[in-house]
Every structure is written in structure tokens, then in C-alpha cells.
Amino acid sequence: MSNRELKFFQALNEGLDLSLQHDPRVYVIGLGVSDPTGIFGTTKGLAEKHGPKRVYDIPISESGITGIALGSALVGMRPVMTHMRFEFGMLAMDQIVNQAAKWHYMFGGQATVPLTIRMIIGRGWGQGPQHSQSLHAWLAHIPGLKVVMPATPYDAKGLLIASIEDDSPVVFLEHRWLYNIHGPVPTGLYRVPLGVPNLIRSGRQATIVASSYMTLEANKAAMQLASEGIEVDLIDLRTLNPLNDEMIFESVARTGHLIVCDHATYTGSFGAEIIARLVERALGCLKSPPQRVALPDCPTPTTRALANYYYPTPQHIVNAVKKCLGKPIDDPFKNILPTDFLDVPDQAFTGPF
């Protein structure tokens, strides 16, 4: 592996650039993809390099444009459709859920839909209830869709290339707080297989399962726990659908405790699916009730006074682990100061992960 480091957004940009070079059927389409800022830098410079016929902006007509991308995929192209917010993609749900996800099945496997749909999820100051949701569980529920959520620059590039080369429709979800983290990223084309989770840390006292941005929060919690002599397995799902859960079962069989972290609201979250699967198959391995760390069942607030008590912190995850282990827990908000604002990126996450 190369020792060079890229930021998350640079890794995505390089993955798109290499995919455009590698396969003339690939094109990038979406609101803002050819703008100077290039969607947080992820598409910056691609239109100038590959031309306006392969990287181009769209009218504000999400359903129609997603339908065009879907149609082009059905006749052999490999479009990368970008919605700058998940909520913008919601306007194209019929095309995504009722069309793209169904064609391969309805036509007896004779039709493929190599369509990659990028959507940005997660919180950010001023985004409020309508522009900061993480509704990945919606899409993971749909047979025929693959759902990918990278947490590191290495995975961002490798999973994106693998998604573009996949013959199924893939929804590729990027948490906005990840764009400025950095880490090692090899040069050239490489693929991270879809449906393979990643063991971030190893320990024998508890199992933490997370995805996307919550993997970073969980890693911070794991480091705090390690300083107190508690070592945990930390599993980054990377892909929600297909979901390979064998690593989770094997880990919980050793640790006996499961904590699932999700940056979505509590009820119906994907964390509940992880717990349900474990209870169905390996209930006897559990030494304590599984714990779920998620957002409260409330629309996302915008004001600092509410936001500071809305988002789970690493201390929430630490508390969940300690609860499983029968240890005392702390107030998760005790160290939050009036000057803090938890709706802006944690500066600790601008470093390597």
C-alpha cells in the first residue's frame, strides 16, 4: 500500500477520475458536479479534464434526471448520478426504488442496471430538519439496491470504483463530516469488495458495530475505553446491503456483548436490523441485552441549544459498553460547554483515521 495520504474528498475525486479514464461508458451527472467547488471537491476539475459530455450539470429536476441516468444504464452506460443531499434524492424515489431496483428481477436477469447514485447524508450547521437526515435504512430495506457507506479515504476510493463497476444499482452514501479526514490511499485502480465489513480494532470484552461517520465516533469511544482497560472489537460495516454478518456473529461469540452505533433516529434504524439478526441466530452468545446508540426520535434541530443535546457523543457509546459490562456510567453531556457547538465537525476528525 502507498504511504501517501489523501483526504476523503480527494479519494472520491480520484476514484471518479480513474473510473472515467478506465471505462468510456462511465459519466458523471448531477447538480453542481461541474461547479468550481465540485460538490465539496469530489468532482472538482473532472469536467475540465474529461469534457462536458462526460461530466455535466443538470436542471433541478431530480426525478427526471435520475430517470435519464437509469435509461442510459439500461442501454449499457455506467452513470454516476449525484444528489447533493439525500433529501434531493427523495424526489427521485420512484425511479430508484420502483424502477432501478426492480428491472433485473422483473426481466428474469436479462437486464442490468449499472447505476451508481451518490447522496450526501448527515448533519451540518444550518441544515436543520430537512437537509441533514441519514435515511440509509430506507434504502437498505429495498431488495435490488446495494447500499454503501464508507468511513475512510481508502474505502471511499475502493468502494466507489467497485460500485461503478457493479452491474446492480448502488446507492453510495457520504457523510459530509468525513470529507476532510485523511488517511493512506494507494495510487491507481483498486477495489474494495461490496458486502465485506472491516475489523477496525480488536478486543475481547465487547463488540461495537458502526458505519460511516459513526465509525469515527465509535473509534474515539474505543480509545477512551482502552485507556480504562476495556478492549473492544470495532466493526465497520462499510456496506449495508449486501450485509455480511458473519464477522459480527463471530465477534459476539467471543465477547458476549453487542453495541450498535447509527447516525439515524432510533426507531427503525439499521442498528435494529443488526440486533435482530444476532438475536435470531446467536441469542445464546449474549451475556447482556444488546445496546443501540442512535439519534432521538425527533427531527434534527438547528439551534445550538437543542443540537448540543440531540447528537450522541462518544461518551454515549462508552456508556453503552459499560452498561453491558455492569460498570458505572457518566453523564454523556457533562463535558459540553456553553461555547461548544456539536453541529459543526469535530476538529479531531481532520486528522488521519
N, C-alpha and C positions, 0 to 999 in steps of 0.2 A: 504494500500500500504506500502511496505517496505521502511524504511528510508535509506537503503544502496544506494550508488551511484556507477554506472559503467560508464566507457567510452563507447562511441558509438560502437567502435570495439569490446569491451568486451561483450556488449549486443548482438551483432550479433553472436559472438562466442558461447555465452551461448544458444542462440536460436537454433543454429545448433546442439550443443551438446545434448540439451534436445530432439530435434526432432529425432536425431539418436537413442537416448535411447528409445523414446516412440514408434517408428514405425520401425520395421526391414526392411521395404520396402524403407526407406529413405537412400540415399547415396549421397556423395559429390564428385564432379568430376570437374577438371579444372586445367589449367596451374598454378602451384605454390601452390596448396592447401595443399600439404604435405611438402612444404619447411619449413625450420626453422622459417622464418619470417611469414609464413602463411597468405599471402595477407593482409598486414597491421595489422596482428594479428588476423584477423577474423576467420581463420581456424587453428590457432596455437594449437598444441597438440591434435588435433582431430584424426589424423592418428594413433598416438601412443595409444590413448585410445580406438578407435573403430576398428583399424586394417586396413591394406592396401586394403582389399576388399570392404571397405565402404567409405574410404577417399583416393583418389589417383590422381596422376598427369596424364597428358595427353601429347601426342605428339602435336606439333604445327600444328594442322590440325583442325581449328575451325569448319568448316562446317561438316566434317566427324564426329567429336566427338559429336557435337550438334545433329547430326542425330542419333547417337547411343543412346544418352540420350533420345531423342524423342521416338525411338523404344522401349526402356525399359519402358517408361511411358505408352505406348500403351498396354503393356502386364502386367501392374499392379505395376511397381516400382514407386517410387517418387523421381526422381533425382533432385539434386540441382547443376545445371551447372553454373560454374563461369568463366566469361571472365574479365580479369584484367583491361581491358579498353573497353569502348563502341565500340571503333573503331575495336577491335579484334572481337567483336560480329558481326560487319558489314559483316565479311566474312561468316557468317552463316545466313544471312538474308533470303535466300530461305527456309532453314529449319524452321526458326522462323515464318516468315510472310506467306509463301506459303504452309507450311505443318502443323506445330503445331497449328497455329491459325485457321486452316480450318477443321481439322478432325472431331471435334464434330458436326459441321454443315453438312459436306458432308455425314456423315453416320447417319444422322437423329437422333442425340443424343445418339446413341448406343455406341460411342467411347468417352472416356475421355482422357485428356492429362494432368495429374498432374505433370507438369514440371515447376520448378522454375529456372529462369535464372538471375543470379546476374551479373550486369555490373557496373563498376565504371565510373563516369562521372566527369566533372568539371575541373577547372584549377589547375595548379601546375607548379612551376618554371621549365623551360626547356621542358615542354611538347609540347608547340607550336601548330601549326595549326592542326596536325594530331592526337594528343593524349589528347586533353583537351576539346572536344566538349560535349555539352549537347543536344542530339538529341531526347529527350523524346517525342517531338511532333510527330516524325515519327511513333513511336510505338503506341502512344495513338490513332493514326488515323486508326489503323488496327482492324476491328471487330474480336472478338475471343481472343484477347490478353487482359490481365489485366496488368496495369502499376502502380507500387507502388513506392513512393518516400518519405521515412521517413525523419524527420528533428530532432528528439530527440532520445536519447538512449531508452526511454520507448517504443516509437513507432517502433524503429528499431527491437527490440526483438519481440514485439507482432505482428507486421505486417509480419515479416519473418516467424514466426510459422504459422500464418494464411495463408500465401502464400503457404507454403509447404503442408498444409492440404487441399488446394483448389483443386478441380478437373479440373480447367482450367489452361492453360499455363499462368504463371505470370512472367513478367519482373520486377525485383527488382533492382532499380537504387540507387546507393550510391554515394553521392558526397564526393570526397576524403578529403575535408576540414572538414568534420563532424567527422572523426574517433576519434579525441581527445577531443571532447566536452564531458561533463559528466553530469549526472542527475540521479534522482531516478529510479530504475528498480526493480520491485518485483522479488522474487525468484520463481522458479517453472514455469510450463507451464501457459501461459495466451495468449489470442489472442486479437488483435485489428482488428475489422471487416474491410474488404476491402470496400471502397466506402463511408466512413464516414469521413467528414472533421472535423477539430478540431478548436474551437474558442480559440485562444491564449490570446487575450486581448479584453476588451470590451470598447466601446466608442460610442458616438452618432454623431460625426462630419464628419467622413469619413470611408470607408471600404477599407482595404488593403487585397488583396488575394495573397498568395505566396505558394511556395512549396520547399522542400528540403533545401539546403543551403540558398536560398533567404529568407526563413522564418526568419533566424537569422538576416540577414541584415535588413529586414523589422521590426523586433522587436527592433533592435538598433535605427532605424528611429523613431519608435513609442515612444520609451523612450525620444528621443530628442524632439519630438512634445509635449509630455506630460509636459516636463519642460517648454514649452512655452504656456501651457494651452489648447492644442489641443489633445483631446482624440479620439482614433480610434478603430474600430473593426479590429483585425488581425486574418484572417482565414488561417490556414494551410491546404491545400488540402489533403495531405497525399496520396491520390490515384487519378490518372488522369483518369483511366478507370477501373472500372465504376466511373463516375463522378456524385456525388450527389450535385446539385447546389442549393438546397432549402435554405441552410443556407446563401448563397451569396445573393439570392433574398430578403430574409427576412432582412438581414443586410442593403442592399442598400435601401430598402423601408423605413428604419428608417433614414439613413444618407444622402441619395441623391447623394453620391459621390463614385466613384469606381476607385481604383488604383490597377493594377495587376503587380506583380513583377515576372520576369522569368529570369533564368540564361542561356538563349539561345538567339540566334540572333533575331532581331526584326521581320523580315518578316516571316510570317507563324508560329510564336511562339505559344505555348499553351495559352499564355496570350490573344492572339487574339480570341481564342475559348471562353474563359470566357466572354470577352466583347461582342462577337457576341450573345451568349446565353442571356445575360442580355438585350441587345438591342431588341432582338426578343420578349422577354417576358415581359420586365418591363421598356421599354423606358421612360414611363411617370413618373417613380420614380426619374429619373436623374435630378439633378439641374445644372450639368456641364458635359462637354464631358468626357468620361472615359479616363484615362491615363494609358499608358503602359510603364513600366521600363524594359528595356532589353538590351542586348549587341548590338553594332552596326553591320550592315550587312557587316562584314569583317572577314576573317579568323583570328583566335587567334594569336596575336603576341607573340614573345618570349622575345624580348629585353625589358629592363626596361623602356626605353624612350617611347616606344609605349604602353606597358602593363599598365602603370600608367594612361593612358588616354583612355583605352579601356573598363575597367570594371566599371559598375555602382557602386556607393558608397551609403551609407545610405543617404547622402545629396541629391542624385538624387531622392530618394523616398520621402524625406521631401519636396523637391521642387515640386514633382508631387502632393502631398497632398495640399500644399499651393496654387498651381496653381488652383486646383479645388475650393478652398475656397476664391480665389481672393486676396491672401496675397502676399507680396513681397517675392521674392526668392533670394537665394545666389548662387554664383559661386560654383558648386559642387566640383571643383578641387582646391579651394583656399587654403585649408589647407594641400595639398600634398607637401611634402618637397623633395628636390633632393635625399635625403638619403632613402626615402620611396621606397618600392617595393610591389606593390599591387598584385603580382603574388605568394606571399607566404602567408600562413594562418595568419589571424588576431589573435594575441595572446589573444584578448578579448574572443575569442570563445573557449579557452581551459577551461573556467570556466563553471559552471552549466548554463543550459538554461531552 
